[in-house]
């Protein structure tokens, strides 16, 4: 009986699943960067000896431009350390802004303002002889009727 590791490694070696191997290397590359850079990167890929890095926000572009050499160095170190990632050689780094969300998901804060529907219909009796009080209740009735 074959072990699960043997089956998975066989599947990963098939040509149609070549993307799985590169995806593993991309994740390992992003994990080897500092947390600040991990948050900045939406996704990466290598094509024709060029490392393309999609940024999650345009503000990160300037900072990563200054660190292109260190990104290439980290990629080269990864190819030496991990035998599975030796096909990821890049001589050039291209940074671009992405419309897609980052791999690291940020939790959304729910809207704390709650809105309630008006429960009154504005139909009530005013039994008073005070004209100011009657006018105040009439204004309240008008505002309730406008909301409906």
Order of alpha helices (4+ residues) and beta strands (2+ residues): alpha-alpha-alpha-beta-beta-alpha-alpha-beta-alpha
